[in-house]
Amino acid sequence: DSTPNNAATSEDDFASVSFTASATRAAGTAPTLSCPAGTLLFDWDSQSWTTGSTTGNFTLTGIGSVNFGIVNPASFLNNAGLGGQSPTEQTTLTGGFAGGQSSLIELVDMANASQQVRTTVTLGTAVSGAQFRIFDVDHAAGQFADKVTVTGYYNGVAVYPVLTNGVSNYVLGTSAYGDSTSADGSGNGNLVVTFSAPIDQIVIDYGNHSLAPANPGQ
């Protein structure tokens, strides 16, 4: 007994509903690498970094040398609760892993939101794929807003990874952006980096994005 689409709300062909949906971000699912030739593991639990050093040279069976170089235009900080003078190894930020998980930390006081710390990992032998975690990519209002960009190289040619977000960050292309806080022992700030093509070098740029203040905190 009504005329469709005549916009008469008194007729029985018209209905409306209002609702509010709420949700929280879930951590993404990282790709699974196919490794028919087997795998090699670089684990900070079995490596030793010289506290305060910006270079580290290691040997991994099957690859040979694994060399780290860190270039920081800002200031590294000394925090006893985070291993002492950074860069260093520490077991406070654990990525949600139990048992005192060790990792290399870069605790930085940047003078402005455009500064970036660059970490370059050079492999003695190219690998056909790689996967690793970066802990604590997050955001603290009025302090910092982490931005991490990862690029690989093979014989000098750029190779781009797949980044998989945690609860406290999101991914656009080869960059991850922290937008909520992750507690020290939480895995919410984890970022998984996956290279499914050969690489012999990894470059990680760490800085801030637009949510950070003009002079970010540590």
N, C-alpha and C positions, 0 to 999 in steps of 0.2 A: 504493500500500500504506500510505496514511496518512490520518488524519482532519484535514481542513483546520481551521485556527484553534484547535487544541487546545493550542497553546503547548508542544508536546513538541519540544524541540530535537534529539532523536535521530531524528526522522522527516524525510523528504526534502521536505517542503513549507515548510521554514524556511530563511531565508538572511539574512545581515546583511553590511554593509560599512561601513568607517570611512574618511573622507577629509578632507583639509584643503585648502581653496581659498584662494588668495591673489590679490589684485588691487590695482591702483592706480587712483585716480580719473582719469578722462579729462576734458579740457576739454569743455564743452558746445558745441553748434552753435547759434549765434545765428540768430534769424529773419532772413530776407531781406526788406527793405522793397521794396514796389512804388512806383516813383517816376516815373510817366508824364510829369510836368511837369519832370523834371530834378532835379538835386541841388545842394546848396550845401555847401561844406566850410569849417569853422572849424579851422585847423591852427596849433598853437602854434609850429611852425617859422617861421611868417610873422607872428607876433604878438610884442609886447614888453610884459612885465609889469614894473612898477616894484618893485624888490626891497624886500621888507618891507611893501609896501602890502596892505591888506585890501580894496581896491576896484580894479576895472579896467574901463575903458570902451572898447569896440571898435566898429568899423563893418564889417559884412559885406554885400556887394552882394546885393540881393534880400531882405534882412531889415531892414537898417538897424542900429540899435544892438543890441549884445550886452553886457549889463552884469553884472559879477560883484561880489557882495558877500559877505564872509566874516566871520562872528561867532564868536569863539573865547573861551570862558570860562577857558581854560588859558593856557599860554605857548608862543609860537612860538620855535623854536630857530634858532641860527646855526651852520651846518655848511658849511665851505668846499667839501667834496667833493660837497655837494648844492646848490650854487648860492649859498651864503651865507645871509643872513638870510631865513628863511621868512616868508611865502609868496614864492616866486620861481620862475623857470623854471630847469630843470636838464636835464642830458643823461646822468645816471648811471643812474637808473631808467628803462629804455627800453622796458619791456613786450615785450622780445624782438625789437624792430625794429632793423634795422641803420642805420648812417649818422648816429649822434648824435641820435636822436629826442628832440625837446624836449617837455617837459610842465610843467604847473604843479604844484609840490609844496607840501604843507602838512605840515611837520615839527613835531610838537607834543609838549610835555611836559605830560601831564594829571595833575592832583593825585589823581584817583580814577577808578575804572572807570565811573562814571556820567556824567562830563562828555562833551559832544559838541561838535564844531565843525560849524557849519552854513554851507554854501556855497549861495548863491542866484544862479541865472543867469536874468536877465530879458531876453526877446527883444522887439525893437521891433515885430516883426510875427509873428503866430502862424504856425507851420509845421505841415504836415499829418502829419509824422512825424519822428522823430529817432533817431539811433543814435550812441553814443560809448563809449569805453573809459575805465575807471578802472584805473590800474596799481597793482600791489603790495598787493593786499588779501590779507594773510597773517597768520601767527602765529609768534611767537618765545617759547618757553617761558621763563617768569619775567620777560618784558618786556612784551609786548602781545598782544592778540588782536583784530585789526581787525573791526569791524562797520560796514557801510555800508548805509544805507537811502536809497532814491531815490523821490521823489514828483514828479509833474508837475502842472501846473495849466493850465486853459484858462478864461479869464474868471472866475478865482477858484474854479473847481470842480476837485476832485482828479482826476487822470488817472494810472493806475497802469501802470508799464512791465513788460516782461518782462526779468528779469535772467538772464544766462547765465554760469555759473560757469567759473572756471579750475581748474587742477589743485590749487592751494593754498587754495581756498575752496569753500564750498557755499552754496546758495541756499534760503531759505525765504521764500516770498512776495516782498515787495519789499525784503528785506534779504539781504546776503551776509555770510558769517562765515568769517574766515580760520582754518584749523586746521593748516596746515603752512607751512614757510618757503619763500619764493620769493627766489632770488638777485637781485641788483641788475639784471643784464642779462637776466633771464629773463621769459618771458611767463606763467609758472605762476600768478602772482598777478593776472592780468588778470580784469576783470569787464566784460562787455559789457552795456550798458543800451539797450533798444530801446523806443521809443514808437511805436506804430502808429496812434495817434489824435492829433488836433491838440493842440498845447501852446503856451503863450506864456511859461511859467516852469518851471524845474527846481530842485528843492531836494534837496541831498545832505547827509545827516547822517552824520558820521564819529565813531566812538568805539570802545569795547571791549565784548566780550561775556564770558561766564562763565569762559573759560579765562585771562583776564588776571589779574595780581596786583592787590591792593587799590590800589596806587600804581603804575600802569603806567609802563614806560620809554618812550623816544621811539618 
